[in-house]
């Protein structure tokens, strides 16, 4: 798979994912919302680190600029 996430978007996704994981951690493991935040927070974190968004690939979308 080729990367389809712009260099500016990647750190935003990483920070958002880490913030959601941290927010879930502060809720505590006994709260069911923790699992939801952790699961949803992993998506932007992993896509930001890898630079590949499967949803973008399915839709044929890319935020990378084409080089001339």
HELIX and SHEET records of a PDB file:
HELIX    1   1 UNK A    7  UNK A   27  1                                  21    
HELIX    2   2 UNK A   32  UNK A   50  1                                  19    
HELIX    3   3 UNK A   54  UNK A   59  1                                   6    
END                                                                             
